[in-house]
Amino acid sequence: MKSYIVDSPLGIFALSKNGKVVEKVVFGSDPIKAAEKLNKLQSGEIIEEFLDLLNTLKKKDYDTFVFENETIARAVRDKTGFETEVERPSKVVEKFRPRLSAQAVELKVFGNKEEFSKFLRDVTVQLTRMAITVAVAKRDLYAVQAVRAIDDLDKTLNLFVGRIREWYGLHIPELDRLIDKHETYCRLVADLGNRRNFTKENLEKEGLPKDKIGAVAEAVSRSKGAEISDEDLEWIRSFSRDVLELFKFRERAEEYVDSVMKQVGPNMSAILGPVLAARLISIAGGLENLAKMPASTLQVLGAEKALFRALKTGARPPKHGIIFQHAAIHQAPRWQRGKVARALSGKLAIAARIDAFGGEFIGDNLRKNLEKKFEEIKEKYKAPPARIRHEKTRG
């Protein structure tokens, strides 16, 4: 005999070919628990209650089970060896589904159809959140890889720019100390080339700040660097152009991280900024792992070596890890940094949990509360502790 299996938020119902309920498993009135069980079932997991139902049906001489969901049918066949069929749509099941609300009231799970309707809405919301969580959990790994690519690019750019500065420094050694920004240095090399072209007019066209133009032009005009052949200069300029393309690629990588983090971690991004938030997720090994960490762990994430060294030697433990890159911490006086880091990690822990488990966006409120807390810390701890003042005086 065939039994038609209906999976629903209310529970699992086994029907005869006439549409009569021959066995059932009721999930109960808690929408969260019902959504969890239904989600497992529809994902191909054979939950215990479902297996018991199938075994009971077997004892009643039902030897074939008909499903609308192919995933469930395949899971039952693979894990139990029972005969299954897929019938979509199933006329037997279609006739039964409109009777679910009446069944809910008859079984006394709900007092009336309105209560059951609200339950259905709540279960649907929970299932949607679960689907979003799964999607986010997968997408966060793309943000992790992207931010690691940015870190690799930074290492490569530092290496290449260092080589260009040394190489071009043979021609204009004075330029190295005058131009701090790597991208600007490479652009000047690529665009201007020979030091004869470092005129005030050309430097202005390159967008150099006015206070720098005079100093650079003056220093280059008096340069003690060696002359350079056109062939050598072209090699350096070509290298600089390639490095500039890498800078552009890095910008695009940051834009990509921004777009991914708006979906994956909007609340964390509102507090830390997308790139630093992605770095934190990268160190934790994923958003869900990060969300499970207490605020105290988040605070020192990325400073594991210093923490273990402190535990081993009895030295002072670190007050912050990678979150030190946040402006509020690294711009704060030394004696305020620990307090700022604690406040920041507390809000981060909240943001990570909301992002990981499909909550609403409250990033703006979290950021405003943090800014208020930072101001309180600045006001309350204006002066350094007596010990630090004493050390400074003695030094």
Stockholm file with secondary structure:
# STOCKHOLM 1.0

chainA/1-395         MKSYIVDSPLGIFALSKNGKVVEKVVFGSDPIKAAEKLNKLQSGEIIEEFLDLLNTLKKKDYDTFVFENETIARAVRDKTGFETEVERPSKVVEKFRPRLSAQAVELKVFGNKEEFSKFLRDVTVQLTRMAITVAVAKRDLYAVQAVRAIDDLDKTLNLFVGRIREWYGLHIPELDRLIDKHETYCRLVADLGNRRNFTKENLEKEGLPKDKIGAVAEAVSRSKGAEISDEDLEWIRSFSRDVLELFKFRERAEEYVDSVMKQVGPNMSAILGPVLAARLISIAGGLENLAKMPASTLQVLGAEKALFRALKTGARPPKHGIIFQHAAIHQAPRWQRGKVARALSGKLAIAARIDAFGGEFIGDNLRKNLEKKFEEIKEKYKAPPARIRHEKTRG
#=GR chainA/1-395 SS CEEEEEECSSEEEEECTTSCEEEEEECCSCHHHHHHHHHHHHTTCCCHHHHHHHHHHHHTTCCEEEESCHHHHHHHHHHHCCEEEECSSCHHHHHHGGGHHHHHHHTTSSSSHHHHHHHHHHHHHHHHHHHHHHHHHHHHHHHHHHHHHHHHHHHHHHHHHHHHHHHHHTTCTTHHHHCCCHHHHHHHHHHHCSGGGCCHHHHHHTTCCHHHHHHHHHHHHTCCCCCCCHHHHHHHHHHHHHHHHHHHHHHHHHHHHHHHHHHHCHHHHHHHCHHHHHHHHHHHTSHHHHHTSCHHHHHHTTCHHHHHHHHHHCCCCCSCSGGGGSHHHHTSCGGGHHHHHHHHHHHHHHHHHHHHTTCCCCHHHHHHHHHHHHHHHHHHTCSCCHHHHHHHHHC
#=GC SS_cons         CEEEEEECSSEEEEECTTSCEEEEEECCSCHHHHHHHHHHHHTTCCCHHHHHHHHHHHHTTCCEEEESCHHHHHHHHHHHCCEEEECSSCHHHHHHGGGHHHHHHHTTSSSSHHHHHHHHHHHHHHHHHHHHHHHHHHHHHHHHHHHHHHHHHHHHHHHHHHHHHHHHHTTCTTHHHHCCCHHHHHHHHHHHCSGGGCCHHHHHHTTCCHHHHHHHHHHHHTCCCCCCCHHHHHHHHHHHHHHHHHHHHHHHHHHHHHHHHHHHCHHHHHHHCHHHHHHHHHHHTSHHHHHTSCHHHHHHTTCHHHHHHHHHHCCCCCSCSGGGGSHHHHTSCGGGHHHHHHHHHHHHHHHHHHHHTTCCCCHHHHHHHHHHHHHHHHHHTCSCCHHHHHHHHHC
//
